[in-house]
């Protein structure tokens, strides 16, 4: 009997505690968003250089060192720090040995160039023997002040949510109280396919005297921030 009374007391106490925890405040739930478009200022481009034979004559080969020197000089002339140019892959690291075995062997090198202005990239490509350019490709891009931009958009999204809640509550003759809850929605957008690049490509045809001119239309990056909020209604 005592055990039954004890269980009844615990159940009554628990029910009373749960009733006391019920939030009876009047609330409004709204979302706010903010977005902004920026132009990428960090662009990584891969460049592949390859030896070629002048007029198909194996004795008139344009060496990879000649092409590499042209690339380095063009990068320096464009005012780009030399550390922004690195070797991505040396596909012919043993080409000295292979040259002895095969006089027609054509060495190649791949580089990675970091630029902030695509106009400089075009100038660099113009300074290199077009027949020695196998291909170029935009690997990736970014915005140098991305973290600051994310913080700015989160603040603006929260301010937008508060403004929305304020005029909605005012429409029914009430006032907005303190914020009760804030939840960040992870939907920041950083589109990968946000550029069009028809960069310099060398076709295998030996009749081409020049590579196709680079045609680059780099679009902006759109970043969006959304927050869900709950405000008290006075």
N, C-alpha and C positions, 0 to 999 in steps of 0.2 A: 504493500500500500504506500509506504514511504517512497519507494522507487517511482511509483506512478505519479505521486505528487511532485517529485523532483523533476521528472520529465515534463510534466505539464507546466511547471514553473519556468523551465528552460525554454520551452516552446513559446510561452507567453512573452518572455523577455526578448527572445529573438525577433518575434513578430513586431514587438514595440520598437525595437532598435531599427528594424528595416523601415518601419513607418516614419521614424524620425529622419532617416536618410533620404527620403524622397524629396527631390528638388521641385519645389512648388513655384519657383520663380518663372515669370513670363519671359520667354526668350524668342529671339529671331535668328535664323540661320541663313547666312548669305555667303556667296563666293565673290572674290574679286580677282581681276587679272590685269596684267600689264605686259606689253611686248615692245620690242625695239629691233630695228634692223641695223646691222653694222657691216662694214666692208672688211674682210679678212686682211690682216697686216702681217701675217706669218704664213708663208707659202713654201712648201717643200716640193722641189721638182727633181725628178730623176732624169739624167742625161746619159745616153749611151753613145760612145764614140767607137768607130771601127776603122781599121786600116782599109785602104782600097787601092786598086791598081789603076794608074793613069792610062787611059786608052787601052786597057786590057793587057798592058805590057808589064810582065812580072819584074822587070828591071827598074821600073818607074813606080815604085810603091810609095804612097804617103804613109809614113810611119806614125804609130800611135803616139810617140813622144812629140811629134810635130803638132798633132791635133790637141794633145793635152796642153802644150805650151800656149796654143791659141786660146784655149778655154781659160787657163789661169790668167793670161794677160787681159782677156776680155772682162773677167770678173774684177780684176784690180782696177781696170779703166772705168768700170761702172760704179766704183766706190764701195764695193761690197767687201767686208772683212774676209780675209783668206780662210779663216776658220769656218766660214759658212759653206765652203766647198770641201766635201769629203768624198772618199772613194767608197762606193756602195758595194761593188763586187769586181774583182779582177778575174775575169773568166779565163784569162790566158796567162796566169802567173808563171807558167813554165814555157812561155812562148819562145824564149831564146833557144831552148833545146828543140822545140818543135820546128823552129825555122830551119835548123840544120837538116832535119829529116824531110821537111816539106817546104820548099822555097815559096810555094804559093799560099802558105798559111797566113791568114789575116787575123791579127790580134785585135782584141776589143777590151774596153773598160767602161764600167758604169759608175757614174758620179751622182751625188746628192747635193743639190744647191738650195740654200735657204735665202729667200728674197722677201722683201716687203712691198715691192713695186714690180708689177709684171712688165711695165715698159722697159725696165732695166733688163729683164730677162730677154725681151725681144732684141735689145741692142747687143746683148751677149751672143745670141744665136747668129746675128748678122755678121759678127766678127770671126766666126768659125767657118772653115771650109764646109759648105753644105753637104758635099759628098761623103764627108767623114762623120756625119751625124746619122746614126742608125735610127734613133728615135728619142723623143722626150715625152715625159708624162707627169702630170700633177699628182703627187702621191697623197698629200694631205694639206690641210690649211687650218688656221686657228686665228683667234683674236687675242692680242696681248693683254687686254684689260678685261678678260672674260669674267674673272671672279668678282671684280668691282661691279661689272654690269649685272651679274646675277643678284648681288646684294641690293643694288638699286631697284631692280625689278620686283624683288620680294617686298621691299618697303612700299613701292607704289601699288602693288597688288593688294596689300593690307589696307592702305589708305583708300583704295577704291572700294573695298568691301565695307569699310566703315561709312563711307559717304553713301553707299547704296542703302545700308541698313538705316541710316539717319533719315533719309527722305521717305523711306517706306514707313517707318514708325511715325514720322511727323504727319503722314497722310491720314493716319487714324487718330491723330490728336494726342500722341504720346511722345515721350522723350527717350532717347537712347541712353542706356546705362553702360556699365563697364563690360569689357570683353570677358567672356567666360572660357572660350576655347578657340585655339588657332591650330589649324592643320594645313601643312604644306602639301600640295599635290605635286608629285614628281612627274611633271609633263614638260620639262624644259626641252625645247626643240632645237636641234643642231643638225639640219639636213646635210646628208653626205653628198647627194647629187644636187648641189646648188651652184654648179658652174658648167659651162660648156667650153671644152678645150679641143680645138682641132690643131694640135701642136705639130711641130716639124717631124715629118715621117719620110724616111728614105725608102723608096720601093726598090726592088731587086733589079730593076731595069737599068742597064749601064748607059742607056741613051739619055737619061735625065741629067742635065747640066746643073740644075739647082734643085734644092729641096723645096717642098711646098711651103709658102710663107705661113707663119703661125697666125692663127685666128683665135683669139681668146676673148671671151665675153664673161667676165667674172661677176657673178651676182652677189647680193648681200646675204648675210646670215640673219635669219629671224630667230630671236630668242623670246620665249614666252614663260611667264611665271603665274601660277594660279594658287590661291589659298582659300580654304573654307573656314569661316568664322562663326562663332555663336556669341551674340550680344544679349545682355539683359535689357528688358523693357521696363522703364520706370513706371 
